[in-house]
Amino acid sequence: MIQQASDELDTTCVERHLRGQEKYGEVTFLENDTVEMAMEEVADLMNYMRYTWIKLWLLRRSIHKVVEKHPAADSQGFIPLKEM
């Protein structure tokens, strides 16, 4: 599965590269401030990570509420697999 994920990333990169060439031209990256563009992308990624962290936090909170009500849950909120 790791190789599949890596291959999919490679395919996505090539597809995005080709779309970028079609949309902006083949060598426009030489004219662009790619450092500034990368910094903007990193800021976007930081926001996406924050949003994802919040979603995971909310999901964990919801799971804990369900687990608390399960009769087989231990003091740390774990349910043995055989009880699921």
C-alpha positions in Angstrom: 0.0 0.0 0.0 2.9 2.4 0.7 4.2 1.9 -2.9 0.7 2.5 -4.2 0.4 5.7 -2.3 3.8 6.8 -3.5 2.9 6.0 -7.1 -0.3 7.9 -6.8 1.6 10.9 -5.5 3.9 10.6 -8.6 1.0 10.5 -10.9 -0.7 13.4 -9.3 2.5 15.5 -9.5 2.9 14.7 -13.2 -0.8 15.5 -13.9 -0.5 18.8 -12.0 2.7 19.7 -13.8 1.1 19.1 -17.2 -2.0 21.1 -16.3 0.3 23.9 -15.1 2.2 23.9 -18.4 -1.0 24.1 -20.3 -2.5 26.9 -18.2 0.6 29.0 -17.6 3.2 27.9 -20.2 6.1 25.5 -20.1 8.8 27.6 -18.4 6.9 30.4 -16.6 8.3 28.9 -13.3 11.6 30.6 -14.3 9.8 34.0 -14.2 7.8 33.4 -11.0 8.9 33.9 -7.4 8.6 30.2 -6.5 10.0 30.9 -3.0 7.1 33.3 -2.3 4.7 30.9 -3.9 6.0 28.0 -1.7 5.8 30.1 1.4 2.1 30.9 0.6 1.5 27.2 0.1 3.1 26.3 3.4 0.8 28.9 5.1 -2.2 27.2 3.4 -0.9 23.8 4.5 -0.6 25.1 8.1 -4.2 26.1 7.9 -5.3 22.8 6.4 -3.4 21.0 9.3 -5.2 23.2 11.8 -8.6 22.5 10.3 -7.8 18.7 10.2 -6.5 18.8 13.8 -9.8 20.4 14.9 -11.8 17.8 13.0 -9.8 15.0 14.6 -10.2 16.6 18.0 -14.0 16.7 17.5 -14.1 13.1 16.2 -12.1 11.9 19.2 -14.4 13.8 21.6 -17.4 12.2 19.9 -15.8 8.7 20.1 -15.0 9.2 23.8 -18.6 10.1 24.5 -19.8 6.9 22.8 -17.1 4.8 24.4 -18.0 6.1 27.9 -21.4 4.7 27.6 -20.2 1.2 26.5 -20.5 -1.3 29.4 -17.2 -3.0 28.5 -15.1 0.2 28.5 -12.2 0.2 30.9 -11.2 3.2 33.0 -9.1 4.7 30.1 -12.0 4.4 27.7 -10.7 1.3 25.8 -13.1 -1.4 24.6 -11.7 -4.9 24.0 -12.0 -5.9 20.4 -14.1 -9.0 21.3 -16.7 -6.6 22.8 -17.1 -4.6 19.7 
